[in-house]
Amino acid sequence: MKIFNKEENKNSKEDTQAGAENSEAQNSGSSAEEVNEARENPEEASASSEAGKSPEVRCQEEKQVLMDKYYRLAADFDNFRKRTARQMEENRKAVLEQVFLDFLEVTDNFDRALKSAKTAEDMSSIVSGIEQLSRQFFSILEKYGLEKIESEKASEFDPHRHEAVQHIETSEVPDNTIVEVYKTGYALNSKVIRPAMVSVARNPDEAEK
C-alpha cells in the first residue's frame, strides 16, 4: 500500500495549475499576435480571407460591385441629361426673350410712323420713315446672324444659293447668269435657309459653242 505525502500532492497540484496557466497565456498571446498582425497588414489579411472564399462567392461579390457601379453611373447620366435639357431650355428662352425685346423697338417705331402718316402731307417723309424702319428691322436680323444672299443681275448663278424658276434666252448677259431676282434669299450663320428665286440666262450662241 502506497502512502502519498500531503506536501508532495499539494506541490503537484500547484505545478499542474501553473502549467495550465502558462498554456492559456501562450494561447492568448498567440491570438493577440494574430490580431495585431491583421491590423498591421490589412491587405494580407484581406487576401487571406479572399483566398478562403469559393469562386462562386467571389463571382457574386464582384457582380454586386459592378452592378452598384452601373446603377450609380446610370443615375449620374440621367441627372446630367435632365440638367443639360433644362439648361438648354433656359438658354432658348433667354435668347427668345432678347429677340422679342429687340423687335419691340421696331414695333414702337411702326406705331409712331403710322400716327405720323395719318397727318403727314408730304409723301416723301412717309417713304423716308418706312426706309428707316426697314433698315432697323434688318439690322436686328443681322445681329442674330441673318444675311442676304447676293443675287445681282448678271452675277453667276450658284445652284447652292439660288433657285432657278425660269430660263430666259437672251444675249444681253452671259450664259448661266442671273437675269432677274423674284425673291431675295437668306442665309443664317452661313447656312442657306432660303435660296434666292431667280431667272437664269440661256445664251443660244454660247450654248452652241
C-alpha positions as CSV (number, residue, x, y, z in Angstrom):
1,M,0.0,0.0,0.0
2,K,1.5,3.3,-1.2
3,I,1.3,6.3,1.1
4,F,1.1,9.8,-0.5
5,N,2.7,12.6,1.1
6,K,0.3,15.6,1.5
7,E,3.1,18.1,0.8
8,E,4.0,16.4,-2.4
9,N,0.4,16.2,-3.6
10,K,0.0,19.9,-2.9
11,N,3.1,20.7,-4.9
12,S,1.9,18.5,-7.8
13,K,-1.5,20.4,-7.9
14,E,0.3,23.7,-7.9
15,D,2.6,22.6,-10.7
16,T,-0.4,21.4,-12.8
17,Q,-2.3,24.6,-12.3
18,A,0.8,26.7,-13.2
19,G,1.3,24.7,-16.4
20,A,-2.3,25.3,-17.4
21,E,-2.0,29.0,-16.7
22,N,1.2,29.1,-18.8
23,S,-0.6,27.2,-21.7
24,E,-3.5,29.7,-21.6
25,A,-1.1,32.6,-21.5
26,Q,0.7,31.2,-24.5
27,N,-2.6,30.7,-26.4
28,S,-3.8,34.1,-25.5
29,G,-0.5,35.7,-26.6
30,S,-0.6,33.8,-29.9
31,S,-4.2,35.1,-30.5
32,A,-3.3,38.6,-29.7
33,E,-0.3,38.4,-32.0
34,E,-2.6,37.3,-34.9
35,V,-5.0,40.2,-34.2
36,N,-2.1,42.7,-34.1
37,E,-0.7,41.2,-37.3
38,A,-4.1,41.5,-39.1
39,R,-4.3,45.1,-38.0
40,E,-0.8,45.9,-39.2
41,N,-1.2,44.1,-42.5
42,P,-4.9,44.5,-43.6
43,E,-4.1,43.7,-47.3
44,E,-2.5,40.4,-46.4
45,A,-5.4,39.6,-44.1
46,S,-7.9,40.5,-46.8
47,A,-6.1,38.4,-49.3
48,S,-6.1,35.5,-46.9
49,S,-9.8,36.0,-46.4
50,E,-10.4,36.2,-50.1
51,A,-8.4,33.1,-50.7
52,G,-10.6,31.2,-48.3
53,K,-13.8,32.1,-50.4
54,S,-15.1,29.8,-53.1
55,P,-15.0,31.0,-56.7
56,E,-18.8,31.3,-56.7
57,V,-18.9,33.6,-53.7
58,R,-16.1,35.8,-55.2
59,C,-18.0,35.9,-58.5
60,Q,-21.2,37.0,-56.8
61,E,-19.4,39.7,-54.8
62,E,-17.7,41.1,-58.0
63,K,-21.1,41.1,-59.8
64,Q,-22.7,43.0,-57.0
65,V,-19.9,45.6,-57.1
66,L,-20.2,46.0,-60.8
67,M,-24.0,46.3,-60.6
68,D,-23.7,49.0,-57.9
69,K,-21.3,51.0,-60.2
70,Y,-23.6,50.6,-63.1
71,Y,-26.6,51.9,-61.2
72,R,-24.7,54.9,-59.9
73,L,-23.4,55.7,-63.4
74,A,-26.9,55.4,-64.9
75,A,-28.3,57.7,-62.2
76,D,-25.5,60.2,-62.8
77,F,-26.1,60.2,-66.5
78,D,-29.8,60.6,-66.1
79,N,-29.3,63.6,-63.8
80,F,-26.8,65.1,-66.3
81,R,-29.2,64.6,-69.2
82,K,-32.0,66.3,-67.3
83,R,-29.7,69.1,-66.2
84,T,-28.5,69.7,-69.7
85,A,-32.0,69.7,-71.2
86,R,-33.1,72.2,-68.5
87,Q,-30.1,74.4,-69.2
88,M,-30.8,74.4,-73.0
89,E,-34.4,75.3,-72.5
90,E,-33.4,78.2,-70.2
91,N,-30.9,79.4,-72.8
92,R,-33.5,79.2,-75.6
93,K,-36.0,81.2,-73.5
94,A,-33.3,83.8,-72.7
95,V,-32.4,84.2,-76.4
96,L,-36.0,84.4,-77.5
97,E,-36.8,87.0,-74.8
98,Q,-33.9,89.2,-76.1
99,V,-35.1,88.8,-79.7
100,F,-38.6,89.9,-78.8
101,L,-37.2,92.9,-76.8
102,D,-35.2,94.0,-79.9
103,F,-38.2,93.7,-82.2
104,L,-40.4,95.6,-79.7
105,E,-38.4,98.7,-80.5
106,V,-39.3,98.2,-84.2
107,T,-42.9,97.8,-83.2
108,D,-42.8,101.1,-81.3
109,N,-41.4,102.9,-84.3
110,F,-44.1,101.3,-86.5
111,D,-46.7,102.8,-84.3
112,R,-45.1,106.2,-84.4
113,A,-44.8,106.0,-88.2
114,L,-48.5,105.1,-88.5
115,K,-49.5,108.1,-86.4
116,S,-47.3,110.4,-88.4
117,A,-48.6,109.0,-91.7
118,K,-52.2,109.9,-90.8
119,T,-51.4,113.6,-90.5
120,A,-48.4,113.9,-92.9
121,E,-48.9,115.9,-96.1
122,D,-45.5,115.1,-97.6
123,M,-45.3,111.6,-99.1
124,S,-41.5,111.7,-99.2
125,S,-41.4,111.8,-95.3
126,I,-43.5,108.7,-95.1
127,V,-41.3,106.9,-97.5
128,S,-38.2,108.0,-95.6
129,G,-39.7,106.7,-92.4
130,I,-40.5,103.3,-93.9
131,E,-37.0,103.1,-95.2
132,Q,-35.6,103.7,-91.7
133,L,-37.8,101.1,-90.3
134,S,-36.7,98.6,-92.9
135,R,-33.0,99.3,-92.1
136,Q,-33.7,99.0,-88.4
137,F,-35.6,95.7,-88.8
138,F,-32.9,94.1,-90.9
139,S,-30.1,95.3,-88.6
140,I,-31.7,93.2,-85.9
141,L,-31.8,90.2,-88.2
142,E,-28.2,90.7,-89.0
143,K,-27.4,90.9,-85.2
144,Y,-28.6,87.3,-84.9
145,G,-26.6,86.0,-87.9
146,L,-29.0,86.5,-90.8
147,E,-27.6,87.8,-94.1
148,K,-28.9,88.4,-97.6
149,I,-27.7,86.2,-100.4
150,E,-26.1,88.3,-103.1
151,S,-28.2,87.9,-106.3
152,E,-27.3,90.9,-108.5
153,K,-28.2,90.9,-112.2
154,A,-25.5,89.3,-114.4
155,S,-23.9,87.7,-111.4
156,E,-23.1,84.0,-111.8
157,F,-25.9,81.5,-110.9
158,D,-25.0,79.3,-107.9
159,P,-27.3,76.3,-107.5
160,H,-26.3,76.1,-103.8
161,R,-27.5,79.6,-103.1
162,H,-30.0,80.3,-105.9
163,E,-33.1,78.6,-107.2
164,A,-33.8,78.9,-110.9
165,V,-37.5,79.3,-111.5
166,Q,-37.2,80.3,-115.2
167,H,-34.6,80.2,-118.0
168,I,-34.6,83.1,-120.4
169,E,-32.9,83.0,-123.8
170,T,-31.0,86.3,-124.2
171,S,-27.7,87.6,-125.5
172,E,-27.7,90.7,-123.2
173,V,-26.0,88.8,-120.4
174,P,-23.6,85.9,-120.3
175,D,-24.9,82.3,-120.3
176,N,-25.8,80.9,-116.8
177,T,-26.1,84.3,-115.1
178,I,-28.9,85.9,-113.2
179,V,-31.4,87.9,-115.2
180,E,-33.9,88.9,-112.6
181,V,-34.4,88.3,-108.8
182,Y,-38.0,87.4,-107.9
183,K,-37.4,86.7,-104.2
184,T,-34.4,87.5,-102.0
185,G,-32.6,84.6,-100.4
186,Y,-31.2,84.5,-96.9
187,A,-28.5,82.6,-95.0
188,L,-28.3,82.1,-91.2
189,N,-24.8,81.8,-89.9
190,S,-23.6,81.0,-93.4
191,K,-26.2,78.2,-93.8
192,V,-28.8,78.9,-96.6
193,I,-32.2,78.8,-95.1
194,R,-34.0,80.2,-98.2
195,P,-32.4,80.3,-101.7
196,A,-32.9,83.3,-103.9
197,M,-35.6,82.7,-106.5
198,V,-34.2,84.0,-109.8
199,S,-34.4,83.7,-113.6
200,V,-31.3,82.5,-115.4
201,A,-30.0,83.5,-118.8
202,R,-29.6,80.9,-121.6
203,N,-27.4,82.3,-124.3
204,P,-28.0,80.3,-127.6
205,D,-24.7,81.5,-129.1
206,E,-22.6,80.3,-126.2
207,A,-24.7,77.1,-125.9
208,E,-23.8,76.2,-129.5
209,K,-20.1,76.7,-128.7
